[in-house]
Amino acid sequence: MTTLIQYASLICVTAGLVCGVLVLGTTRDLRTALRTALDFWLAAGLLRLALPNSTTQLLAIVAIIAVRQLVSRALSAHPRPAPDAAQGRQ
């Protein structure tokens, strides 16, 4: 059972990388891509909670959640450029 959970966690990490790159390539929006990847990585951390707990695993999950919250707040603090301003530079 623990091996299955470890593989599921690894799949979530990989899916986060792949989906983040796909979203970035499709939408050209770094914020959305980073949020997508962070959500998958948060899922991987939560899956690891199903494993026998150790202090380091719990601290790693807390760190993932904290980083996700900080990045989300930092990205929302900076306004997006207006579409007209972006088109004028081309």
C-alpha positions, 0 to 999 in steps of 0.5 A: 500500500505504501508503494502505491501511495508513493507512486501516486505522489510521484505521478502528481508531481510529474503531472504538475510539471507537465500540466504547468508547462502545457498551461504556460504554452497554451495560455502564455499566463505564468500565474495560471501555470504556476497555480496549476503546478502548485495544486498538483504538488499540493495533492502529492503532499497530501497523498504523502500524509497517508503514509506513516507520518514522520516529522520531516514529511509533515514539515514538507507538506506544511512548507508546500502549503505555505509556498503555494499560499505565498506565491498565490498572494504574490501573484495576485498583488501584481496587476495583469497588464492591460490587453491593449498595452500588450498589443501595442508592443508587438 
